[in-house]
Amino acid sequence: MKNLINFLKNRQIRQIVTIFLAGILLIVSTACSGVNLLKDKADEASARPELQKKSSIR
């Protein structure tokens, strides 16, 4: 326990906060990316031909 306390005292609070915020940013960006939502819509459109755009080139 003393080692942990000494480690935290030796580190600047700015470094600790920076690492904490970087971790939070990583978690939030992963959770809010929306990649699966776009993939699901693309899969649905390919499964239902009536949802696909018709080509104007013949």
PQR file of N, CA, C, O and H, with PARSE charges and radii, in Angstrom:
ATOM      1  N   MET A   1       0.832  -1.190   0.000 -0.4000 1.5000
ATOM      2  CA  MET A   1       0.000   0.000   0.000 -0.0000 2.0000
ATOM      3  C   MET A   1       0.875   1.251   0.000  0.5500 1.7000
ATOM      4  O   MET A   1       0.555   2.247  -0.649 -0.5500 1.4000
ATOM      5  N   LYS A   2       1.989   1.185   0.740 -0.4000 1.5000
ATOM      6  CA  LYS A   2       2.893   2.330   0.778 -0.0000 2.0000
ATOM      7  C   LYS A   2       3.494   2.595  -0.597  0.5500 1.7000
ATOM      8  O   LYS A   2       3.709   3.744  -0.984 -0.5500 1.4000
ATOM      9  H   LYS A   2       2.249   0.376   1.268  0.4000 1.0000
ATOM     10  N   ASN A   3       3.765   1.504  -1.337 -0.4000 1.5000
ATOM     11  CA  ASN A   3       4.314   1.670  -2.684 -0.0000 2.0000
ATOM     12  C   ASN A   3       3.336   2.406  -3.591  0.5500 1.7000
ATOM     13  O   ASN A   3       3.741   3.270  -4.368 -0.5500 1.4000
ATOM     14  H   ASN A   3       3.591   0.571  -1.023  0.4000 1.0000
ATOM     15  N   LEU A   4       2.059   2.071  -3.498 -0.4000 1.5000
ATOM     16  CA  LEU A   4       1.037   2.723  -4.307 -0.0000 2.0000
ATOM     17  C   LEU A   4       0.918   4.204  -3.950  0.5500 1.7000
ATOM     18  O   LEU A   4       0.832   5.050  -4.839 -0.5500 1.4000
ATOM     19  H   LEU A   4       1.730   1.369  -2.866  0.4000 1.0000
ATOM     20  N   ILE A   5       0.914   4.512  -2.685 -0.4000 1.5000
ATOM     21  CA  ILE A   5       0.819   5.906  -2.240 -0.0000 2.0000
ATOM     22  C   ILE A   5       2.039   6.700  -2.690  0.5500 1.7000
ATOM     23  O   ILE A   5       1.908   7.837  -3.145 -0.5500 1.4000
ATOM     24  H   ILE A   5       0.984   3.825  -1.962  0.4000 1.0000
ATOM     25  N   ASN A   6       3.222   6.107  -2.564 -0.4000 1.5000
ATOM     26  CA  ASN A   6       4.436   6.793  -3.018 -0.0000 2.0000
ATOM     27  C   ASN A   6       4.425   7.002  -4.531  0.5500 1.7000
ATOM     28  O   ASN A   6       4.867   8.041  -5.024 -0.5500 1.4000
ATOM     29  H   ASN A   6       3.327   5.184  -2.194  0.4000 1.0000
ATOM     30  N   PHE A   7       3.920   6.015  -5.261 -0.4000 1.5000
ATOM     31  CA  PHE A   7       3.829   6.144  -6.717 -0.0000 2.0000
ATOM     32  C   PHE A   7       2.926   7.309  -7.099  0.5500 1.7000
ATOM     33  O   PHE A   7       3.272   8.116  -7.961 -0.5500 1.4000
ATOM     34  H   PHE A   7       3.561   5.172  -4.861  0.4000 1.0000
ATOM     35  N   LEU A   8       1.761   7.392  -6.449 -0.4000 1.5000
ATOM     36  CA  LEU A   8       0.822   8.466  -6.759 -0.0000 2.0000
ATOM     37  C   LEU A   8       1.371   9.834  -6.360  0.5500 1.7000
ATOM     38  O   LEU A   8       1.108  10.832  -7.030 -0.5500 1.4000
ATOM     39  H   LEU A   8       1.480   6.736  -5.748  0.4000 1.0000
ATOM     40  N   LYS A   9       2.123   9.876  -5.283 -0.4000 1.5000
ATOM     41  CA  LYS A   9       2.717  11.146  -4.875 -0.0000 2.0000
ATOM     42  C   LYS A   9       3.796  11.592  -5.853  0.5500 1.7000
ATOM     43  O   LYS A   9       3.951  12.786  -6.107 -0.5500 1.4000
ATOM     44  H   LYS A   9       2.336   9.065  -4.738  0.4000 1.0000
ATOM     45  N   ASN A  10       4.543  10.631  -6.404 -0.4000 1.5000
ATOM     46  CA  ASN A  10       5.626  10.956  -7.318 -0.0000 2.0000
ATOM     47  C   ASN A  10       5.122  11.396  -8.696  0.5500 1.7000
ATOM     48  O   ASN A  10       5.809  12.136  -9.400 -0.5500 1.4000
ATOM     49  H   ASN A  10       4.417   9.661  -6.197  0.4000 1.0000
ATOM     50  N   ARG A  11       3.953  10.952  -9.073 -0.4000 1.5000
ATOM     51  CA  ARG A  11       3.389  11.328 -10.381 -0.0000 2.0000
ATOM     52  C   ARG A  11       2.652  12.658 -10.258  0.5500 1.7000
ATOM     53  O   ARG A  11       2.037  12.967  -9.237 -0.5500 1.4000
ATOM     54  H   ARG A  11       3.394  10.351  -8.502  0.4000 1.0000
ATOM     55  N   GLN A  12       2.737  13.413 -11.314 -0.4000 1.5000
ATOM     56  CA  GLN A  12       2.002  14.668 -11.316 -0.0000 2.0000
ATOM     57  C   GLN A  12       0.524  14.369 -11.549  0.5500 1.7000
ATOM     58  O   GLN A  12       0.173  13.446 -12.284 -0.5500 1.4000
ATOM     59  H   GLN A  12       3.237  13.162 -12.143  0.4000 1.0000
ATOM     60  N   ILE A  13      -0.317  15.146 -10.925 -0.4000 1.5000
ATOM     61  CA  ILE A  13      -1.761  14.940 -11.044 -0.0000 2.0000
ATOM     62  C   ILE A  13      -2.210  15.113 -12.496  0.5500 1.7000
ATOM     63  O   ILE A  13      -3.187  14.497 -12.923 -0.5500 1.4000
ATOM     64  H   ILE A  13      -0.032  15.896 -10.327  0.4000 1.0000
ATOM     65  N   ARG A  14      -1.508  15.937 -13.243 -0.4000 1.5000
ATOM     66  CA  ARG A  14      -1.850  16.155 -14.652 -0.0000 2.0000
ATOM     67  C   ARG A  14      -1.709  14.861 -15.457  0.5500 1.7000
ATOM     68  O   ARG A  14      -2.538  14.577 -16.322 -0.5500 1.4000
ATOM     69  H   ARG A  14      -0.715  16.437 -12.896  0.4000 1.0000
ATOM     70  N   GLN A  15      -0.683  14.091 -15.182 -0.4000 1.5000
ATOM     71  CA  GLN A  15      -0.488  12.831 -15.897 -0.0000 2.0000
ATOM     72  C   GLN A  15      -1.595  11.836 -15.575  0.5500 1.7000
ATOM     73  O   GLN A  15      -2.078  11.128 -16.459 -0.5500 1.4000
ATOM     74  H   GLN A  15      -0.010  14.322 -14.480  0.4000 1.0000
ATOM     75  N   ILE A  16      -1.986  11.786 -14.337 -0.4000 1.5000
ATOM     76  CA  ILE A  16      -3.047  10.864 -13.921 -0.0000 2.0000
ATOM     77  C   ILE A  16      -4.371  11.258 -14.577  0.5500 1.7000
ATOM     78  O   ILE A  16      -5.088  10.400 -15.093 -0.5500 1.4000
ATOM     79  H   ILE A  16      -1.594  12.361 -13.619  0.4000 1.0000
ATOM     80  N   VAL A  17      -4.691  12.530 -14.560 -0.4000 1.5000
ATOM     81  CA  VAL A  17      -5.938  13.010 -15.160 -0.0000 2.0000
ATOM     82  C   VAL A  17      -5.921  12.787 -16.668  0.5500 1.7000
ATOM     83  O   VAL A  17      -6.947  12.426 -17.243 -0.5500 1.4000
ATOM     84  H   VAL A  17      -4.108  13.227 -14.141  0.4000 1.0000
ATOM     85  N   THR A  18      -4.782  12.994 -17.320 -0.4000 1.5000
ATOM     86  CA  THR A  18      -4.679  12.795 -18.760 -0.0000 2.0000
ATOM     87  C   THR A  18      -4.955  11.345 -19.139  0.5500 1.7000
ATOM     88  O   THR A  18      -5.689  11.085 -20.093 -0.5500 1.4000
ATOM     89  H   THR A  18      -3.948  13.288 -16.853  0.4000 1.0000
ATOM     90  N   ILE A  19      -4.387  10.419 -18.419 -0.4000 1.5000
ATOM     91  CA  ILE A  19      -4.616   9.002 -18.695 -0.0000 2.0000
ATOM     92  C   ILE A  19      -6.073   8.632 -18.446  0.5500 1.7000
ATOM     93  O   ILE A  19      -6.668   7.883 -19.220 -0.5500 1.4000
ATOM     94  H   ILE A  19      -3.791  10.631 -17.644  0.4000 1.0000
ATOM     95  N   PHE A  20      -6.639   9.151 -17.376 -0.4000 1.5000
ATOM     96  CA  PHE A  20      -8.046   8.889 -17.069 -0.0000 2.0000
ATOM     97  C   PHE A  20      -8.957   9.406 -18.179  0.5500 1.7000
ATOM     98  O   PHE A  20      -9.866   8.698 -18.613 -0.5500 1.4000
ATOM     99  H   PHE A  20      -6.155   9.760 -16.747  0.4000 1.0000
ATOM    100  N   LEU A  21      -8.723  10.629 -18.640 -0.4000 1.5000
ATOM    101  CA  LEU A  21      -9.556  11.202 -19.697 -0.0000 2.0000
ATOM    102  C   LEU A  21      -9.371  10.465 -21.022  0.5500 1.7000
ATOM    103  O   LEU A  21     -10.328  10.302 -21.778 -0.5500 1.4000
ATOM    104  H   LEU A  21      -7.984  11.204 -18.287  0.4000 1.0000
ATOM    105  N   ALA A  22      -8.156  10.021 -21.307 -0.4000 1.5000
ATOM    106  CA  ALA A  22      -7.926   9.246 -22.530 -0.0000 2.0000
ATOM    107  C   ALA A  22      -8.703   7.932 -22.488  0.5500 1.7000
ATOM    108  O   ALA A  22      -9.263   7.513 -23.502 -0.5500 1.4000
ATOM    109  H   ALA A  22      -7.377  10.153 -20.693  0.4000 1.0000
ATOM    110  N   GLY A  23      -8.741   7.294 -21.356 -0.4000 1.5000
ATOM    111  CA  GLY A  23      -9.514   6.059 -21.207 -0.0000 2.0000
ATOM    112  C   GLY A  23     -11.002   6.286 -21.379  0.5500 1.7000
ATOM    113  O   GLY A  23     -11.684   5.512 -22.051 -0.5500 1.4000
ATOM    114  H   GLY A  23      -8.286   7.634 -20.533  0.4000 1.0000
ATOM    115  N   ILE A  24     -11.506   7.353 -20.770 -0.4000 1.5000
ATOM    116  CA  ILE A  24     -12.928   7.684 -20.916 -0.0000 2.0000
ATOM    117  C   ILE A  24     -13.259   7.985 -22.374  0.5500 1.7000
ATOM    118  O   ILE A  24     -14.290   7.543 -22.880 -0.5500 1.4000
ATOM    119  H   ILE A  24     -10.952   7.982 -20.224  0.4000 1.0000
ATOM    120  N   LEU A  25     -12.392   8.730 -23.048 -0.4000 1.5000
ATOM    121  CA  LEU A  25     -12.605   9.049 -24.466 -0.0000 2.0000
ATOM    122  C   LEU A  25     -12.640   7.777 -25.307  0.5500 1.7000
ATOM    123  O   LEU A  25     -13.473   7.654 -26.205 -0.5500 1.4000
ATOM    124  H   LEU A  25     -11.554   9.088 -22.637  0.4000 1.0000
ATOM    125  N   LEU A  26     -11.766   6.854 -25.032 -0.4000 1.5000
ATOM    126  CA  LEU A  26     -11.741   5.590 -25.771 -0.0000 2.0000
ATOM    127  C   LEU A  26     -13.035   4.813 -25.575  0.5500 1.7000
ATOM    128  O   LEU A  26     -13.598   4.289 -26.536 -0.5500 1.4000
ATOM    129  H   LEU A  26     -11.090   6.954 -24.303  0.4000 1.0000
ATOM    130  N   ILE A  27     -13.502   4.737 -24.353 -0.4000 1.5000
ATOM    131  CA  ILE A  27     -14.737   3.997 -24.064 -0.0000 2.0000
ATOM    132  C   ILE A  27     -15.934   4.657 -24.730  0.5500 1.7000
ATOM    133  O   ILE A  27     -16.759   3.973 -25.337 -0.5500 1.4000
ATOM    134  H   ILE A  27     -13.045   5.162 -23.572  0.4000 1.0000
ATOM    135  N   VAL A  28     -16.040   5.975 -24.623 -0.4000 1.5000
ATOM    136  CA  VAL A  28     -17.186   6.689 -25.194 -0.0000 2.0000
ATOM    137  C   VAL A  28     -17.170   6.622 -26.717  0.5500 1.7000
ATOM    138  O   VAL A  28     -18.212   6.404 -27.335 -0.5500 1.4000
ATOM    139  H   VAL A  28     -15.370   6.530 -24.129  0.4000 1.0000
ATOM    140  N   SER A  29     -16.012   6.803 -27.325 -0.4000 1.5000
ATOM    141  CA  SER A  29     -15.955   6.771 -28.788 -0.0000 2.0000
ATOM    142  C   SER A  29     -16.281   5.383 -29.327  0.5500 1.7000
ATOM    143  O   SER A  29     -16.881   5.260 -30.395 -0.5500 1.4000
ATOM    144  H   SER A  29     -15.165   6.979 -26.824  0.4000 1.0000
ATOM    145  N   THR A  30     -15.897   4.353 -28.611 -0.4000 1.5000
ATOM    146  CA  THR A  30     -16.227   3.000 -29.039 -0.0000 2.0000
ATOM    147  C   THR A  30     -17.719   2.732 -28.884  0.5500 1.7000
ATOM    148  O   THR A  30     -18.340   2.128 -29.759 -0.5500 1.4000
ATOM    149  H   THR A  30     -15.410   4.453 -27.744  0.4000 1.0000
ATOM    150  N   ALA A  31     -18.282   3.171 -27.794 -0.4000 1.5000
ATOM    151  CA  ALA A  31     -19.698   2.926 -27.535 -0.0000 2.0000
ATOM    152  C   ALA A  31     -20.601   3.721 -28.469  0.5500 1.7000
ATOM    153  O   ALA A  31     -21.708   3.281 -28.780 -0.5500 1.4000
ATOM    154  H   ALA A  31     -17.778   3.662 -27.083  0.4000 1.0000
ATOM    155  N   CYS A  32     -20.147   4.878 -28.917 -0.4000 1.5000
ATOM    156  CA  CYS A  32     -20.986   5.757 -29.725 -0.0000 2.0000
ATOM    157  C   CYS A  32     -20.584   5.773 -31.194  0.5500 1.7000
ATOM    158  O   CYS A  32     -20.957   6.696 -31.918 -0.5500 1.4000
ATOM    159  H   CYS A  32     -19.248   5.235 -28.664  0.4000 1.0000
ATOM    160  N   SER A  33     -19.839   4.785 -31.647 -0.4000 1.5000
ATOM    161  CA  SER A  33     -19.331   4.823 -33.018 -0.0000 2.0000
ATOM    162  C   SER A  33     -20.428   4.609 -34.049  0.5500 1.7000
ATOM    163  O   SER A  33     -20.368   5.210 -35.122 -0.5500 1.4000
ATOM    164  H   SER A  33     -19.536   4.035 -31.059  0.4000 1.0000
ATOM    165  N   GLY A  34     -21.421   3.783 -33.772 -0.4000 1.5000
ATOM    166  CA  GLY A  34     -22.521   3.569 -34.709 -0.0000 2.0000
ATOM    167  C   GLY A  34     -22.155   2.680 -35.879  0.5500 1.7000
ATOM    168  O   GLY A  34     -22.925   2.609 -36.837 -0.5500 1.4000
ATOM    169  H   GLY A  34     -21.470   3.295 -32.901  0.4000 1.0000
ATOM    170  N   VAL A  35     -21.036   2.007 -35.853 -0.4000 1.5000
ATOM    171  CA  VAL A  35     -20.624   1.162 -36.966 -0.0000 2.0000
ATOM    172  C   VAL A  35     -21.605   0.017 -37.169  0.5500 1.7000
ATOM    173  O   VAL A  35     -21.968  -0.284 -38.306 -0.5500 1.4000
ATOM    174  H   VAL A  35     -20.411   2.065 -35.075  0.4000 1.0000
ATOM    175  N   ASN A  36     -22.032  -0.612 -36.114 -0.4000 1.5000
ATOM    176  CA  ASN A  36     -22.963  -1.730 -36.239 -0.0000 2.0000
ATOM    177  C   ASN A  36     -24.302  -1.272 -36.786  0.5500 1.7000
ATOM    178  O   ASN A  36     -24.941  -2.018 -37.529 -0.5500 1.4000
ATOM    179  H   ASN A  36     -21.737  -0.367 -35.191  0.4000 1.0000
ATOM    180  N   LEU A  37     -24.737  -0.103 -36.455 -0.4000 1.5000
ATOM    181  CA  LEU A  37     -25.998   0.422 -36.955 -0.0000 2.0000
ATOM    182  C   LEU A  37     -25.937   0.573 -38.465  0.5500 1.7000
ATOM    183  O   LEU A  37     -26.871   0.178 -39.164 -0.5500 1.4000
ATOM    184  H   LEU A  37     -24.218   0.503 -35.851  0.4000 1.0000
ATOM    185  N   LEU A  38     -24.860   1.134 -38.974 -0.4000 1.5000
ATOM    186  CA  LEU A  38     -24.715   1.299 -40.414 -0.0000 2.0000
ATOM    187  C   LEU A  38     -24.606  -0.044 -41.114  0.5500 1.7000
ATOM    188  O   LEU A  38     -25.157  -0.219 -42.201 -0.5500 1.4000
ATOM    189  H   LEU A  38     -24.102   1.455 -38.407  0.4000 1.0000
ATOM    190  N   LYS A  39     -23.909  -0.988 -40.516 -0.4000 1.5000
ATOM    191  CA  LYS A  39     -23.763  -2.312 -41.109 -0.0000 2.0000
ATOM    192  C   LYS A  39     -25.114  -3.008 -41.163  0.5500 1.7000
ATOM    193  O   LYS A  39     -25.432  -3.648 -42.165 -0.5500 1.4000
ATOM    194  H   LYS A  39     -23.461  -0.845 -39.634  0.4000 1.0000
ATOM    195  N   ASP A  40     -25.910  -2.899 -40.118 -0.4000 1.5000
ATOM    196  CA  ASP A  40     -27.223  -3.532 -40.099 -0.0000 2.0000
ATOM    197  C   ASP A  40     -28.137  -2.949 -41.174  0.5500 1.7000
ATOM    198  O   ASP A  40     -28.889  -3.684 -41.815 -0.5500 1.4000
ATOM    199  H   ASP A  40     -25.652  -2.379 -39.304  0.4000 1.0000
ATOM    200  N   LYS A  41     -28.075  -1.637 -41.372 -0.4000 1.5000
ATOM    201  CA  LYS A  41     -28.900  -1.016 -42.411 -0.0000 2.0000
ATOM    202  C   LYS A  41     -28.466  -1.470 -43.793  0.5500 1.7000
ATOM    203  O   LYS A  41     -29.311  -1.687 -44.661 -0.5500 1.4000
ATOM    204  H   LYS A  41     -27.464  -1.041 -40.851  0.4000 1.0000
ATOM    205  N   ALA A  42     -27.177  -1.617 -44.014 -0.4000 1.5000
ATOM    206  CA  ALA A  42     -26.681  -2.081 -45.305 -0.0000 2.0000
ATOM    207  C   ALA A  42     -27.103  -3.519 -45.554  0.5500 1.7000
ATOM    208  O   ALA A  42     -27.484  -3.868 -46.672 -0.5500 1.4000
ATOM    209  H   ALA A  42     -26.490  -1.441 -43.309  0.4000 1.0000
ATOM    210  N   ASP A  43     -27.040  -4.350 -44.532 -0.4000 1.5000
ATOM    211  CA  ASP A  43     -27.472  -5.741 -44.676 -0.0000 2.0000
ATOM    212  C   ASP A  43     -28.962  -5.821 -44.977  0.5500 1.7000
ATOM    213  O   ASP A  43     -29.391  -6.644 -45.786 -0.5500 1.4000
ATOM    214  H   ASP A  43     -26.731  -4.066 -43.624  0.4000 1.0000
ATOM    215  N   GLU A  44     -29.740  -4.981 -44.339 -0.4000 1.5000
ATOM    216  CA  GLU A  44     -31.185  -4.970 -44.575 -0.0000 2.0000
ATOM    217  C   GLU A  44     -31.490  -4.527 -45.998  0.5500 1.7000
ATOM    218  O   GLU A  44     -32.357  -5.105 -46.654 -0.5500 1.4000
ATOM    219  H   GLU A  44     -29.391  -4.312 -43.682  0.4000 1.0000
ATOM    220  N   ALA A  45     -30.793  -3.518 -46.477 -0.4000 1.5000
ATOM    221  CA  ALA A  45     -31.024  -3.019 -47.831 -0.0000 2.0000
ATOM    222  C   ALA A  45     -30.639  -4.061 -48.875  0.5500 1.7000
ATOM    223  O   ALA A  45     -31.307  -4.174 -49.903 -0.5500 1.4000
ATOM    224  H   ALA A  45     -30.089  -3.049 -45.944  0.4000 1.0000
ATOM    225  N   SER A  46     -29.583  -4.818 -48.634 -0.4000 1.5000
ATOM    226  CA  SER A  46     -29.178  -5.840 -49.601 -0.0000 2.0000
ATOM    227  C   SER A  46     -30.130  -7.030 -49.572  0.5500 1.7000
ATOM    228  O   SER A  46     -30.266  -7.732 -50.574 -0.5500 1.4000
ATOM    229  H   SER A  46     -29.040  -4.726 -47.799  0.4000 1.0000
ATOM    230  N   ALA A  47     -30.785  -7.267 -48.448 -0.4000 1.5000
ATOM    231  CA  ALA A  47     -31.725  -8.373 -48.345 -0.0000 2.0000
ATOM    232  C   ALA A  47     -33.074  -8.016 -48.949  0.5500 1.7000
ATOM    233  O   ALA A  47     -33.837  -8.907 -49.322 -0.5500 1.4000
ATOM    234  H   ALA A  47     -30.674  -6.697 -47.634  0.4000 1.0000
ATOM    235  N   ARG A  48     -33.380  -6.731 -49.053 -0.4000 1.5000
ATOM    236  CA  ARG A  48     -34.667  -6.288 -49.594 -0.0000 2.0000
ATOM    237  C   ARG A  48     -34.424  -5.451 -50.835  0.5500 1.7000
ATOM    238  O   ARG A  48     -34.078  -4.275 -50.718 -0.5500 1.4000
ATOM    239  H   ARG A  48     -32.760  -6.006 -48.750  0.4000 1.0000
ATOM    240  N   PRO A  49     -34.594  -6.020 -52.018 -0.5600 1.5000
ATOM    241  CA  PRO A  49     -34.292  -5.298 -53.266  0.2800 2.0000
ATOM    242  C   PRO A  49     -35.120  -4.030 -53.457  0.5500 1.7000
ATOM    243  O   PRO A  49     -34.671  -3.108 -54.138 -0.5500 1.4000
ATOM    244  N   GLU A  50     -36.305  -3.961 -52.877 -0.4000 1.5000
ATOM    245  CA  GLU A  50     -37.129  -2.762 -53.051 -0.0000 2.0000
ATOM    246  C   GLU A  50     -36.534  -1.541 -52.358  0.5500 1.7000
ATOM    247  O   GLU A  50     -36.920  -0.410 -52.655 -0.5500 1.4000
ATOM    248  H   GLU A  50     -36.670  -4.709 -52.324  0.4000 1.0000
ATOM    249  N   LEU A  51     -35.589  -1.761 -51.430 -0.4000 1.5000
ATOM    250  CA  LEU A  51     -34.944  -0.646 -50.753 -0.0000 2.0000
ATOM    251  C   LEU A  51     -33.712  -0.150 -51.498  0.5500 1.7000
ATOM    252  O   LEU A  51     -33.207   0.930 -51.192 -0.5500 1.4000
ATOM    253  H   LEU A  51     -35.276  -2.679 -51.189  0.4000 1.0000
ATOM    254  N   GLN A  52     -33.224  -0.905 -52.458 -0.4000 1.5000
ATOM    255  CA  GLN A  52     -32.037  -0.488 -53.187 -0.0000 2.0000
ATOM    256  C   GLN A  52     -32.409   0.595 -54.193  0.5500 1.7000
ATOM    257  O   GLN A  52     -33.505   0.592 -54.753 -0.5500 1.4000
ATOM    258  H   GLN A  52     -33.635  -1.782 -52.707  0.4000 1.0000
ATOM    259  N   LYS A  53     -31.479   1.519 -54.411 -0.4000 1.5000
ATOM    260  CA  LYS A  53     -31.700   2.572 -55.389 -0.0000 2.0000
ATOM    261  C   LYS A  53     -31.631   1.981 -56.783  0.5500 1.7000
ATOM    262  O   LYS A  53     -30.775   1.147 -57.078 -0.5500 1.4000
ATOM    263  H   LYS A  53     -30.588   1.521 -53.956  0.4000 1.0000
ATOM    264  N   LYS A  54     -32.543   2.422 -57.635 -0.4000 1.5000
ATOM    265  CA  LYS A  54     -32.528   1.953 -59.012 -0.0000 2.0000
ATOM    266  C   LYS A  54     -31.539   2.788 -59.805  0.5500 1.7000
ATOM    267  O   LYS A  54     -31.474   4.007 -59.647 -0.5500 1.4000
ATOM    268  H   LYS A  54     -33.239   3.099 -57.395  0.4000 1.0000
ATOM    269  N   SER A  55     -30.783   2.137 -60.646 -0.4000 1.5000
ATOM    270  CA  SER A  55     -29.784   2.816 -61.452 -0.0000 2.0000
ATOM    271  C   SER A  55     -30.463   3.535 -62.595  0.5500 1.7000
ATOM    272  O   SER A  55     -31.357   2.983 -63.236 -0.5500 1.4000
ATOM    273  H   SER A  55     -30.836   1.146 -60.775  0.4000 1.0000
ATOM    274  N   SER A  56     -30.043   4.777 -62.860 -0.4000 1.5000
ATOM    275  CA  SER A  56     -30.622   5.535 -63.965 -0.0000 2.0000
ATOM    276  C   SER A  56     -29.897   5.243 -65.269  0.5500 1.7000
ATOM    277  O   SER A  56     -30.357   5.655 -66.333 -0.5500 1.4000
ATOM    278  H   SER A  56     -29.316   5.226 -62.339  0.4000 1.0000
ATOM    279  N   ILE A  57     -28.772   4.541 -65.207 -0.4000 1.5000
ATOM    280  CA  ILE A  57     -28.018   4.166 -66.403 -0.0000 2.0000
ATOM    281  C   ILE A  57     -28.540   2.832 -66.903  0.5500 1.7000
ATOM    282  O   ILE A  57     -28.626   1.871 -66.138 -0.5500 1.4000
ATOM    283  H   ILE A  57     -28.398   4.206 -64.343  0.4000 1.0000
ATOM    284  N   ARG A  58     -28.886   2.767 -68.168 -0.4000 1.5000
ATOM    285  CA  ARG A  58     -29.410   1.515 -68.740 -0.0000 2.0000
ATOM    286  C   ARG A  58     -28.473   0.944 -69.734  0.5500 1.7000
ATOM    287  O   ARG A  58     -28.751  -0.106 -70.313 -0.5500 1.4000
ATOM    288  H   ARG A  58     -28.816   3.548 -68.789  0.4000 1.0000
TER
END
